[in-house]
Amino acid sequence: MVIAGLVLTGVAALIHVYIFYLESIAWTSKRARATFGTSVEETGSTKELAFNQGFYNLFLALSVAAGLFFWGFGNHTVGSTLIFVGAGSMVAASVVLFVFSADKRPASLKQGVIPALGILFLALGLAI
């Protein structure tokens, strides 16, 4: 269970690094516009907001990555704490998106289900 939790939260971190890329680096590209359903005009007026949001996603990914690093070197308390905080924040953000943006519910599930499962498996594995 613990390994499944670590792998899933690691995958969630990679997803959030990709989101960082789309929002902070490639925001005006065709790929990012298709992913987020935005027009050229919208990306121009929201570029700074997206840039900031992308870094938010990167920092969540980095907290999970740091947790995996500490876990891998035997400091399970620090590692678990960082993983739970980072992945938990991913889940919380996805819940906010799900509740307040009905048109973005599929995106909220894409960003929130994997870290939620990772947290669940990690917590169960640590409890057993």
N, C-alpha and C positions, 0 to 999 in steps of 0.2 A: 504494500500500500504506500509506504513512504517513497519508494522509487517512482511509482506512478505519479504521486503528488509532485515530486521534484521535476519529473519530465514534463508534466502538464504545465507547471508554472514556468518552466524554461521555455516551452513553446509559446506561452502567453507573452513572455518577455520579448521573444523574437517578433511576434505579431505587433507588439507595441513599438518596436524599433522600426518596423516597416511603416506603421502609421506615422511615426516621427518623420521618416523619409518623405512620405507623401505630403504631409502638412507643412513641413519646414523647408524642404529642399525642392520638391517637385510640385508645389501647390498649383502652379499655373499650367502644368503639363496636361496633355490629353488624358493620360492615365489617371491622374488625380481628379480631374474634372469628371471623368466617367465614374470613378469610385464614389465620389461624394455628390454626384448629381448637380454640379455647379456649372454656371456659364462662365465665359471669358470675363464678362463684366463683373460677375460676383467674385471671382477669384481676385480680380484687381482691387476691389473694395474691401476684401476680407483677408488680404495677404498677411498683414501684421498680426491679426487675431489668430490665423491658422499657424503662423510661425511660432507664436507663444504656445498654443495648444500642442503643437508637435513636440516642443521641449518638455511639456508636462508628461506626455506619453513616454518620452525618452527617459525621464527621471524615474518613472514607475518601473520601466524595464531595468534600469540600472540598479534599483534597490533590490529587485528580484535576483538579478545577476550577482550582486554582492552577497546576497543570502546564499545563493548556490555555491559561491566561492567559499564562504565561511563554513558551510555545511560540508563541502568536499574536503576541507582541511581539519575536520573533526570538531569544530566549534558549533555544535548543533543548536545551542540556545540562541546565539547571535544569528546564525543562519536562518533558523525558523522564524525568528522575530522579523528579520528583514523580508523574508518571503511572505509572511502573513501580512505585513504592512503594505508592501508593494502590490501583491496580488489582490489583497483586500480592497485597496484603493481602486484597482482596475474594476473590480466587481461593483463597488459603490458608484463609480462614475458611469458604468453601464446601466445600473438601475436608474440613476437620474435621467440618463438619455432615454431609456425605455419609458419612464413615467411621463416625462414632459415633452417628448417629441415622437408622437405616434408614427410619423412617416419615417423615423430613423430606428424603429424597433428592430428590423433585421440587422442593422449595423451594431446596435447595442448587444444583441445576442452574440454576434461574431466576436466582439471584444470582451464579453463578460462570461460566457459559458465555460471556456477553457480554464481561465484562472479560478472560477468557482469550483470546478471539478478538482483542480489541483489543490486548492485549499481543503476541500472535503477529504480527499485521499490522504493528504499529508496529516491532517488533524486525526483522522481515523487511525492511520499508521502509527502516529506518536502515542495515541491513547491505548493501543493494543499492547 
